[in-house]
Structure formats: structure tokens, C-alpha cells
Amino acid sequence: MPTTPNKDSKPMSRRAFLRNSGLALGGVVLGGAFGTAIWKDREEQPQEAPPGASQTPAASGSYQDALMFFNQEQFRLTEAAVERIYPEDEHGPGAKKLGVAYYIDHQLAGNWGSNTKDYMMGPFSPGEATQGYQGRLTRASMFLIGLNGLKDYSQKTYGKAFPELEEAEQDEVLKAFEKGDKVKLNGTDAPSFFKNLRTFTLEGVYADPMYGGNKDMQGWKMRNYPGNQMSYYDQIEKDGLVKLEPKSLRDHMA
């Protein structure tokens, strides 16, 4: 017969139960000394990151600093290119510190990059200058073609990867893409890629930080832009220019 619990005994905690009866792991119960040894080892051994590993987004303070589309090489290439379009100077940080490459990565990973809301069925005909691109490629595919072209042109012209070039050399490569007469891409053209790269860069500098760029709202702060204020009720009747600390959309989330 089962024994009656002592009314003065304390209820067993979940941790104590697992220690005594086994450790459920992946649908398999590991009991006895083996399960207890694993539990004890997990408690006592510090969980250290492997050598050379970067901080996790949680440790660095931003969950936006995570790649969703690019591989590491594509990300470094994009980061180097946008920094030349919006470089750091005496007025404030450049595109790299503002997280612009993350903004581009997130946009290309989403519906916008895959042209989800666009009509993408044939027939395909060259569009007028006012119509923009009319082909079958998605924005994400076109951007990757441009990055590969940037990589190949840099290697062919200077014998080095684009991020390894001197700033003046990087500028010359980007100018060649902007002009387009020396660069040929398969599926799109170099000026279109450069135009998109420049547009994405400015968007990443000034868009709301919740989309991945404009880190710590520094892009807005350089412009004294108030961001997404819910109301100007307390300022509307004040005399003179009122300077407000900018607010992001996520500042208003419950």
C-alpha cells in the first residue's frame, strides 16, 4: 500500500523530481546516476562561447543584428559598399555603425525582396524609363547579381576583394557601377544595381530602427528629427523651436 505523505513534509520541486527520477531529454527518459550526472554537469559547468565567436544579439543589446538573407561574405561586401555611400565623418556615424547592411538584409529576406505583392507573370518586355525594371527577377535576386558583379569587378581590376580595397579604390568601383559602361551584369545592369544600393543605404540610415538600420536613432539625431512621436500636444503652443528626443515605433509598444 502507498504510504501517506507526512503533512509536515514540503512538496517536491520539479528540479528535485528530475534529479531523483530521471531527466527527460528529447522524448527519452535518462534516469539514475546518468541523468543526475548530466544535470549536475549542466549546473556547474559555465556555458562559454567558442573562441572567436561574436556576441549574440541579446548580449550585444540588439536583436536586429542578425542575418536573415545574406551569407557572411555578402554581408561584408554590402557593409563595405554602403559605408562608402554614407561614410562616417565629423557629423556622425556612417552606414556601417548605423546597421544599414542589416536593414538591407532584412528587407531582401521579406516580402519586398521576393516581390510578393508584384505581378510577376510573363510576358516580359523592356519597360519605359519611367516604369523601372519589368523582368522576371526578384529584387533579392537582382541584388545578389549586383553583389557578385561588385566582387568580380574588384578582383579583376585590383586583384583584391572589395572590402580589402582602399577607400579611393572602392569609390572608383562604385563610380564604374554608377556609370555602367565598363560593367556588364547578367540579368540586370550596373546602374540599376547602384541606384538600388544607394536608395537602400539612405533608407537604412533614416528608417525606423525597428527595421534594422538607424541604430540607436543616430541617423535621426544627426538631423534633429523627432522620429515617431505619438503626439505634440505638450509642445504645440510653445514658443520657438522645440528639440525632442526621437522615439521609435517600438518605444510605443506595450
N, C-alpha and C positions, 0 to 999 in steps of 0.2 A: 504494500500500500504506500502511496506517496505520503511523504511527511508533510505536516502542516507548517508553513513558514512561521517563524517567530515574529510576533507583532512588533518587536523592537528592532528587527533587522532592517537595514537600509536597502532600497531597491537597487538591483544590479545595473550599473551603467552599460551603455552599448559597447564602450571600449573594453570593459571587463568581460562582457559576454563574448566578444570576439576573441579575446585572449584565451578564455577558458574553453570555448567550444570550437574554435577554428576560424579561419579567415576566408571569407567568400571573395573569390577573385575570378572575374571573367566567367561566372557561372559554375566554377568548380570550388568546392569547399576544401581548404587546406587546413587540416586540424592538427592538434597535438603540438609537439615541440617545434615542428617545421613552421606552422603558422605563427606561433609565438615568436620564433626567431626572426621571421620576416618583419613582423610588426615592430619588434624591438629595434631591428636594424634601421627601419624607416624613421623611427623616432629619434635615434641617437646620431645617425649619420647626416651631416649637413648636405643639403642638395645644392651643389655648386655647379655653375655653368661650365661647359668645356672651355679649355684655353682658347682665347681669341674670339670667343662668341660675343656678339654685341648685346646690349641691354634689350630686354623685352620691352614692348610698348608700355606695359604697366610700370616697369621700373624707370623708364625714361620720362614718364608723365604724359604720354600721348598715345592713344590707341590708333590715331590716324597714321602713325609712322609704320605702316605695314603694307607690303606689296600685295596687290591683288591681280596684277596683269603682267607686268614686266618680269623678266629674269634679272639677275644681278648686273649682267653686262649691259642690258638695255637700260636699266635704271641709271647706272653710272654715266652712260652716254647722254641720256636725256638731262641728267643733272648738270653735266658739264656744259651742254648746249644752252640751256635756259639761263645759266649763270652769266654767259657772255651777252645774252639778250637783255638781262636785267642784272647788271653786276653790283656788287657791294661798293658803296662809296661813303663819303663823309656824311651823307644824309641818312644812311641807314643800311640794313642788311640787304643782300642780294637774293636772287631766286633760290639759291641753294639753302640758305638758312631759313628762308620763308617756307620751305617744304613744297615748292612748286612742282617738283618731279612727282611727289606723292599725289598731288592734285590731278596731274595728267594721268597717272597710273589708275587712279580710282575712276576717272571719267571713262577711260578706254575699257575698263573692266565692266562697266554698267551698260544700261540700255542705250545710252547715247553712242558708245563706242561700237556697238553691234547694230546700230541703225534700226532698232526695234520698231520705232514708230514711223519709219520712212517706207515708201513704196519701193521695193527692191526687185520687181519683176521686169523682164525684158518686154519689148526690145530696147536696147541701149543705143542712144545716139549722142554725139558730142553736143554739149549744151552751149547756149549763148554765154557771153561773158558775164551777164547778169544772173545766170542760172546756177553757176557753180558746177561741181562735179556731177555727172549723170551716169556713171558706170555702175558695175556690179559689186565693186569692192566696198567693204565696210570701212568706217573711219579708223577702226583699230588696225585693220589690215594695211590701209594706206600709211598709217603712221609707222608701222613696223618696216614697211618697204623703204620709207624715208630714212629711218634709223640705219638700216642695212646699207643704204647708199651713202650715208654720212660716214659710216665705218669704213666702207671700201674706198671712198674718195680720199679720206685722210691717210689710209695706209698706202694707197697708190701714189699720192702726191708727196707725202712727208715721211713715209716709212714707219709711222707710229700710229697708235690708236688715238682717236680724237681727244679723250680725257688727258692724254700724256703730252699733247701739243702745248707750245707756248701760247699765251693769250692772243698775241698778234696772229699766229698761225690759225688758231681756232676762228678768229674773226674773218680771215681770208676764206676759210672753208665755208662759213655761213654766208658770206657775200657771194660766193660761187653758186650756192644753192638759191639764194635770193634772185640772182640774175638768170641762172638756168641754162646758159649757152654751153657750158663745159660739163654739165652733169646730166646724165640720162638715167632715168629710173624706169623699171619695168612695171607698168600698171598705173603709174601716176607721173607727175612731173615735179621737178625740184622746187620751182617757185611756189607751187601749191602746198608742198610739204612745209616750206619755210614759213609761208603765211599762216598755216595752222599752228606751227610751233610757236610763232610769235604771239598769236592770239591766245593759245593755251597758257603761255607764260604770263601774260597780263591778267588773264582770268585767275590764275593761281595766286598771283600777288594780291589781288584785291577782292577775291570771292570770300564768302563767309568761311571762317576756319573749320566749320563742321564738315566741309567738303575736302579737306586735306591740305590746303595751302594757307597762306596768310597767317603763318604760325604766330601765336600769341597776339594776333591782331596788329602786328608790327607794320604791315602794309597800310592799314587804316591810320595808325598813329602817325606815320610819316606825312599823311595828308590831312591830319586833324579831322578825319571822318568819324562821325559818331557811331557808325555801324547800325545795328538793328535795335533801335530804341523802341520800346513799346508805346511811349507817349512823351510828348514835350510839354505836358500840362504845366509843370512847375517852372519851365523856362520861357514860355511863350511871351510873357509880359515883362521880362527882364530887359533892362537897357543894355545896349552894346552886344558884342559878340560873346556868346556863352560857349566855353570849351567843356566838352563832356568826355568822360572816359568811354571808349567804344564798348559796345556789347554785341556778343554773338547770339545767334539763334538758340544755341544750346544753353545760354545764360538764362533763358526764359522757360526752359523745360522743367517740369515738376520733378 
